[in-house]
């Protein structure tokens, strides 16, 4: 049998190339999942986890967010570790610069050692000691703070003057502060500081009471999970694509080997006839499969590493502002990929081989007969398919009820396996329906396509997987992105606010703002300068313009068009004033439900506070309430909506130049969008990279199966040629057949993918974003249908051309 083994490898090398490609791309997919997941986690650590990236441990509250670290215990713990530990946190303190108060000023620590310093210098230099500070660039733009300014922080005996020596960017939102000073300087306000975590190098030692130690990855993941309502997006993505990688790998490899051994049925029969036992045939097949599996898995592992790192580099080149991190070599994924390739190859070869050797030699030597759904096997498959469909639907229902990602993956796999098993019944029926209106050629292609139901279902399986996966991911990403945008829009309705207390904004200024690059829409909002009890400085009290007022403006723009929440934040009840708690209310003790006196000149009203976020240091009232406070309201605020892709820093700087002559201030809310976009872009690009690999696998799978299917039917095609079919007619028949199969697989995959997308929306998206609404990206799905159908057609061109070139005599002489 050794001679037979070596001869089989040599003679069937072309067929085994197809099998090796299937194995290699499946292994590469598993490895790429690992590399991109590592890059995504690294990217998150470069942003959210940047304060802890050089730490061995992160110490935080054991029951966060229900409890917090005791500030004094955390400070003492940090100081015990000396240079091997730094704390992240901030103190909310009153501050003044250039003779005016700075609203919502928070002060955090900045390390003097580059190892621990996570802020990125934008201009100037880092502070070196007492009396020096750096300001966050967005805070500096909003409050007109520049390098060289002196800022007085604190009050009474704890007040200190600091010199602003630089501006920095703060890539980690949880650790962001308005200004940063050295640790000894910050200890001047140690009674006011809130410590969120302590980064430690080396041994953690004795922890403060109520604290726990985590790895930096674990800490960052915990914070990210909380932001998304306790949904770990990275883990979810990892589990989903790991399941997809395994499922696609098994399917593609099993399909390829199933066709490969079906073509060698006569070879196995001849071996049996000359004395080889079933065990010897199966053992020979296992050896062949082991050789193919080992070589292809090695090639796939190396290709996956190169492709994964290449995709990370491509993503970073396409989106330099939102980079993924540098991935570490994912050794567990490399071993897993190699193991998947080898094990699945052995299983995929063993099952078909056992099936073919169970056929008697005489039966195997007879001409092949298409499978019949009325046989015992033909009845078992549909019954098993129905069982799997029912089980899968039950699991999907349980996943949606219990918000279980594992049940979602299991249910989706069960449903899809049921669909694949029902393929010999389902796919031919759909092919007949679609091929009926195509005339004689179409009907001939349709009948040829459905003559062997098993072969037809196998050929469409890979493309069905690819389209289903693509549709599911596109639907999920569209739903997630639009829902997240809606939630951010509710929390931050106005992108940029220009506020003028000294003089009203002019029509000329409004026009210049509208023509600033990066501005999509802008409106002027009338109000009056008022004093609100509990606020030390006067603020503008404004009323959103009505539709009638908006039509008088040049661009007829309204709050509905400018605000990302459709103007909901500005729809307040009479007798109330809505305060932006992030701008000043939270820091000064104002709470929803409090009643405060609001005075404009000699008029006064007692209004109830309602809190919100995202429009800056202004109180919003109804036009009727504003009319009771003043008869001479003037435009004091400009609300601005930025264009898609606008640079927050550049737009803020351009608008700040326009605001300076009026002494106006800029509140730049785009910073929040930028931070969240970076996190979302990491997930999006990782998913797209994995999706691209999955689609490539699907296309290779359908090309493999179509090519092997055409090779299997060489004698059949030769007989058609002998009966008078021309080369062109044969080529067109095969092309039409491939197009029919592609269209059926594409439409069926689209329907199933939308269903899986809805299940993912109910299970994952609504858990993370309670007010999410499902969005189906119809234009993108239409493009997928067109591209997938054409891809299936293109995959058949080369096999069809090869089949048409075989002469009838040569084809009939082949075994």
C-alpha positions, 0 to 999 in steps of 0.5 A: 500500500506504500506504493499505492500511497505514493502513486496516489499523491503523484497522480492526484496532485492537481486534485489535492492542490484544491484540497490543500488550498481549502485547508490553507485558507481555513487555517489562515482565517483562524490565524488572522482572527487571532492577529486582528483580535490582538491588534484590536486589544492593543489598539484599545490599550493605546487609547483607553488603557494608555495610562496602564500600558507599561504596568504589570498590574492595575489596582482598582476598587474590588466592586467597581462601579458600586464602590471606589478606592479610598483616596487616602489609602490609594495615595499612601499605597502609591507613595509606598511603591515610589517610582514603581507606581502611579495613580490615575485620578483627578480633583474637581477644583475652581480655577481662574485664568485671564480674570475669568472663571474656568467652568468644570476644571478638573486637575489630574497627575502627569508623570515626570518619567516617560515610562508612566507618561501617557499624555501626548504633547501637542505643543510646548513641553511637559511640566518639570516641577511645582508651579508648572502645568499642561492643559488638555488641548480641547479644554484650552480651546474652549476656555482660551487658555494658551501656553504661557498663561497663568492659571489660579487653581483652588481657593483660599489656603489651597490656591496655587498659581501654575504656569501653563508650559504645554498643551497635551492630548488625552487618549484615555477618556476615563483618565482625562482631566482639564489640566495636569500637574506633577504628583507633588503639586497635586498632593496640595489638593489631596483632600479633593482628589478622586483616585480611580486606579493605581498602575504598578510595576513588579509585585503589588504588595499589600492592597488597600482595603476593598481593592483588587489587582488586575492585568492592564488588559483585564482592567481596560476590558472591564471599563470598556464593558461597563461603558457598553452596558456590561457587553465585552465587545472584544470578547463577543467579536472573538467568540463570534469569529472564532465560531465562524472560523471553525464552522467555515473551515470544517465546511470548506474542507469537508466539501472539498474532500467529499467531492474529491473522494466521490471522484475516486470511487472507481479507484477505490473499487479497483483497489478492492478488486485486486485484493486491498481490504477496506482497512488498507484503503482507509489507512492509505487515505488517512496518510494522504490526508495527513500529508496534505493537512500538515503541509497545508496547515503550515502554509496556512499558518505562515500565510495567516501571520503575513496576512494578519499583520498586513491587514493591520498595516493596511487598516492603519494606513487607511485610517491613520487617525484611528490606528489599531495597535501593534499585535503580539504574535498570537501563539495560542491562535497559531497552534489552534489554527494548525490543529484545526487544519490537521484535525479537520482534514483528517476528519473530513477525509476519514468520513467520505473514505469510510462511506466510499469503501462501504460500497461494494467494488462491483457497484462502485465500478458501475456508472454513477447514479445521482442521489435520490431523496426517496432513499433511506439516506435521502429521508434521513437528511431532511429529518435531521435538518428539521431537527437541527432547525428546530433546535437552532431556533429554540437556542436562538430564542433562549439566546435572545431571552437570556442575552447569551452570546454562546447560545447565539453562536450555537443556535446560529450554527445549528440553524445553518447546519440544518439549512445546509443539510436540507440543501439537496431539497431546498437548492434544486427547488429554488434553481428550478423556480429561478431558471424557468423564465430563462428559456431553453438554455436556462431550463437546460442549465437548471435541469443539469444543475439539479440532476444531482441534488447532492452535488448542487447543494455542495457547490452552493454551500461555500457561497451560501456561507460567505453571503450569510456571513457578509449579510449578518456582519453588515446588518449588525455593524449598521445597527450597532453604528446607527444605534451608538450614534443615536445614543451619543447624539442624545448625550451630546446633541450639539457638536460645538457651541459658541457662547458670547456674554459680552455682546450679541453675535452678529449675522456676519459672524454667523455667516462666517461660522457657516462657511468655516471648513468642517461646519455643516450647519449652524444657527444663532440662538436668542437669549439673555444674560442671567444670574442663576442661584448657585452659579457664581458667574452669569450664564446665557439663558436661551430658547431654541428658535421656532420654525417661524423664526428659523425661516427668517434666517438665511439658511432656514436651519433649525434646532432639529437640523443642527442637534444630533438628537433632533432638538429633543434636548431643547424641548423643555416644559414651561417653568423649567430650565435645563442645565448642562450638568457636564458644563457646570451643574454637576460640579456646583451641586445643582441637581434635577428637581431643584428650584432656583431663582433666575434673574435678568436685570430686575426681572426674576423667575423661580424655575425648576432645574432639569439636567442634561448634557451636551450643549455647553454653559447655557440654560435652555428655557421655553420662549414663553419663559424667556419672554417673562425674563426679558423683552430684549432677547439677543442672539448670544449663542451659536449651535454648530453641527460639524460635517462628517469627518471634521477634525475636532482640533482644527475646527475648534481652532478655526472657530476660536479665531472667530470667537476671540474678537467678541470675547466668546468661548467655544465648547467643543463636544466633538472630542467625545465623538472622536474618543468613541469613534476610535474605539468603534473604528477598532471594532469595525475595521477588525470585523471588516478585516475578518469579513474580508478573509471569510469572503475570500474563503467562500470564493475559494470554496465555490471555485474549488467545488465548481472546478471539481464538479466540472472535472467530475462530469468530464464524461458527461460533457463529452457525451453532450459534445458528441450529441452535437453541443458546440463548445460555445453552447457548453460554455454558456450552459455551464456559465448559466448553471453557475449563475443560477447556483450563485443567485440562489445561494446569494438570495438564500444567504441574504435572507438567512443573514438578515435573520441572524442579524436580527437575532444578534440585534436582540441578543447583543446590541439591545443589551449594550444599547437599550434604545437601539433600533435595527437597521438593514443596510439595503444598498450595501446588501444589494451590492453584496447580492450583485458582487456575489452572483458575479463572483460565482459566475467568474469562479466557473469561467475557467472550469467551463473553458477547460471543459469546453476545450476537451474533445468528445473522444478524449472526454469519453476515454477518461475514467 
